[in-house]
Structures are given as structure tokens and as C-alpha cells.
């Protein structure tokens, strides 16, 4: 349980770091967009407009990150037993093609990689292709992942 709480804290720290980068970039883009120097000099001069679009996109990303951080702060951390179906907050070890990998089922931030206890753990969501295969399965279950010729069989080794 403490291991997962520490993992969630690391995820939140990584998201807050990303939030700070995007907030700084959004402020810089906004300043550029509103700078008198960015005023169009002719009809084909779009520097100010481009900066405004960029600032808007970065502001949306800041808002999304703030929402994601709040969701991780509210995430209920529970221990999973071998008979508990995989759900949000599960730390899952999967074996595919002879290699074992760790995944944390989170509400958002899919693809975020965290090194925790010398293990690389990737955050996935139930909406991702792998998350969809794992969600509600149990330790020891097998699943198929991929499509066509690239389909591989995996096994859920550990759920905690």
C-alpha cells in the first residue's frame, strides 16, 4: 500500500513539473500575443495570431494537467488480491513475449513513465488498448494484445 502511495506521489510530482513547464510557456506565448510588437504590419503577417493560438492551446493543456493532478490526488489507493478484478489504482505486472513490464492503471496521464523502486512503471488508462485488455481481469488471466499478425498473448503475473 505504501509503495503505491509513494508511486502516486511521484506521478503527481511529474505532472506538476509538466504543469509548471506548460504554465510558463503559456505565459510567454500570451505575452508575445499581446505585445505591441506582434501587431500585424500587413494582412499576411500572422505572428500575433499564431502566438494567440499557441497561448490558447497551452492554456488548455494547463487546465487539463490541473484536472489530471486533482484526479490522482482523489484516487483511492487500495490493495488488490489475486482475486480482485483490475480497476483504477491497480499496479499490474504483465508478461508478454518473455518480458515482464509494470503498469499502473490511472484515470489519465496514459504513457507517463515513472521509475519507482528501480522499476519502470508506465501509467495506462482503461481506455488504452492495453488497459482495455487488462481492466477487470485478475492475476493469472491471459489476454491477447495487438491486431492481425502483431497479436501476442500476455499473462497478468502480479496485481497489487
C-alpha positions as CSV (number, residue, x, y, z in Angstrom):
1,X,0.0,0.0,0.0
2,X,2.8,2.4,0.9
3,X,4.6,1.5,-2.3
4,X,1.6,2.6,-4.3
5,X,1.0,5.8,-2.3
6,X,4.7,6.7,-3.0
7,X,4.2,5.9,-6.7
8,X,1.1,8.1,-6.9
9,X,3.1,10.9,-5.2
10,X,5.8,10.5,-7.9
11,X,3.1,10.6,-10.6
12,X,1.7,13.8,-9.2
13,X,5.2,15.4,-8.9
14,X,5.9,14.5,-12.6
15,X,2.5,16.0,-13.6
16,X,3.2,19.2,-11.5
17,X,6.5,19.6,-13.2
18,X,4.9,19.3,-16.6
19,X,2.2,21.8,-15.4
20,X,4.9,24.3,-14.5
21,X,6.6,24.0,-17.9
22,X,3.3,24.5,-19.7
23,X,2.2,27.4,-17.5
24,X,5.5,29.2,-18.1
25,X,5.2,28.6,-21.9
26,X,1.5,29.8,-21.8
27,X,2.5,33.0,-20.1
28,X,5.3,33.6,-22.6
29,X,3.0,32.9,-25.5
30,X,0.4,35.2,-24.1
31,X,2.9,37.9,-23.6
32,X,4.1,37.6,-27.2
33,X,0.5,37.6,-28.5
34,X,-0.4,40.8,-26.6
35,X,2.9,42.6,-27.2
36,X,2.5,45.7,-29.4
37,X,5.4,44.4,-31.4
38,X,3.3,41.5,-32.5
39,X,0.7,43.7,-34.1
40,X,0.2,42.7,-37.8
41,X,2.1,45.0,-40.1
42,X,0.2,43.8,-43.2
43,X,-2.5,41.3,-44.0
44,X,-0.1,38.4,-44.3
45,X,1.7,39.0,-41.0
46,X,0.2,36.4,-38.6
47,X,2.8,36.3,-35.8
48,X,0.4,37.7,-33.3
49,X,-2.4,35.4,-34.3
50,X,-0.2,32.4,-34.2
51,X,1.1,33.3,-30.8
52,X,-2.5,33.7,-29.6
53,X,-3.4,30.2,-30.9
54,X,-0.4,28.8,-29.2
55,X,-1.2,30.5,-25.9
56,X,-4.7,29.2,-26.1
57,X,-3.6,25.6,-26.7
58,X,-1.1,25.8,-23.9
59,X,-3.7,27.3,-21.5
60,X,-6.0,24.3,-22.3
61,X,-3.1,21.9,-21.6
62,X,-2.5,23.7,-18.2
63,X,-6.2,23.2,-17.4
64,X,-6.1,19.5,-18.4
65,X,-3.0,18.9,-16.3
66,X,-4.6,20.6,-13.3
67,X,-7.7,18.4,-13.7
68,X,-5.4,15.3,-14.0
69,X,-3.5,16.2,-10.9
70,X,-6.8,16.5,-8.9
71,X,-7.9,13.1,-10.2
72,X,-4.7,11.5,-9.0
73,X,-5.0,13.3,-5.6
74,X,-8.5,11.9,-5.2
75,X,-7.6,8.4,-6.4
76,X,-8.5,5.8,-3.8
77,X,-5.5,3.6,-3.2
78,X,-6.4,0.0,-2.3
79,X,-4.6,-3.3,-2.2
80,X,-5.6,-5.8,-4.8
81,X,-5.6,-9.5,-4.1
82,X,-5.1,-12.2,-6.8
83,X,-8.9,-12.5,-6.9
84,X,-9.7,-8.7,-7.2
85,X,-10.5,-7.6,-10.7
86,X,-8.1,-4.9,-12.1
87,X,-9.5,-1.4,-11.6
88,X,-8.2,2.1,-11.1
89,X,-5.2,2.2,-8.8
90,X,-4.0,-1.3,-9.6
91,X,-0.3,-1.9,-10.1
92,X,0.0,-4.7,-12.6
93,X,2.9,-6.8,-13.8
94,X,2.3,-8.2,-17.3
95,X,4.4,-10.7,-19.1
96,X,4.4,-10.6,-23.0
97,X,7.0,-12.1,-25.4
98,X,9.0,-13.3,-22.5
99,X,9.5,-9.9,-20.9
100,X,7.8,-8.5,-17.8
101,X,6.5,-4.9,-17.6
102,X,4.8,-2.9,-14.8
103,X,1.7,-0.7,-15.4
104,X,-0.3,1.5,-13.1
105,X,-4.0,1.9,-14.0
106,X,-4.7,5.6,-13.7
107,X,-7.6,7.9,-14.6
108,X,-5.5,9.9,-17.0
109,X,-1.8,10.6,-18.0
110,X,-1.5,7.4,-20.1
111,X,2.0,6.9,-21.3
112,X,3.7,8.7,-18.4
113,X,6.7,6.6,-17.2
114,X,7.9,6.7,-13.7
115,X,10.9,4.9,-12.1
116,X,9.9,3.6,-8.7
117,X,11.8,1.1,-6.6
118,X,14.2,0.6,-9.5
119,X,11.3,-0.5,-11.8
120,X,10.0,1.4,-14.8
121,X,6.2,1.8,-14.4
122,X,4.0,3.1,-17.2
123,X,0.7,4.7,-16.4
124,X,-2.1,3.4,-18.6
125,X,-5.8,4.1,-18.7
126,X,-8.7,1.7,-19.2
127,X,-9.3,3.5,-22.5
128,X,-5.9,2.5,-23.9
129,X,-5.7,-0.7,-26.0
130,X,-3.7,-2.5,-23.2
131,X,-5.7,-1.0,-20.4
132,X,-8.9,-2.2,-22.1
133,X,-7.4,-5.8,-22.2
134,X,-6.4,-5.7,-18.5
135,X,-9.3,-3.9,-17.0
136,X,-11.5,-6.2,-14.8
137,X,-9.2,-9.2,-15.4
138,X,-7.4,-11.0,-12.5
139,X,-4.0,-12.2,-11.6
140,X,-3.1,-15.2,-13.7
141,X,-5.5,-14.3,-16.5
142,X,-4.3,-14.4,-20.1
143,X,-5.2,-11.9,-22.8
144,X,-4.4,-11.1,-26.4
145,X,-2.9,-7.8,-27.4
146,X,-2.4,-6.3,-30.8
147,X,-4.0,-6.9,-34.1
148,X,-3.5,-9.2,-37.0
149,X,0.0,-10.6,-37.3
150,X,1.1,-8.5,-34.4
151,X,-1.2,-10.1,-31.9
152,X,0.6,-11.5,-28.9
153,X,-0.5,-13.3,-25.9
154,X,0.1,-11.9,-22.5
155,X,-0.3,-13.0,-18.9
156,X,-1.1,-11.0,-15.8
157,X,1.7,-12.0,-13.4
158,X,1.0,-9.7,-10.4
159,X,-1.7,-7.4,-9.3
160,X,-1.3,-5.2,-6.2
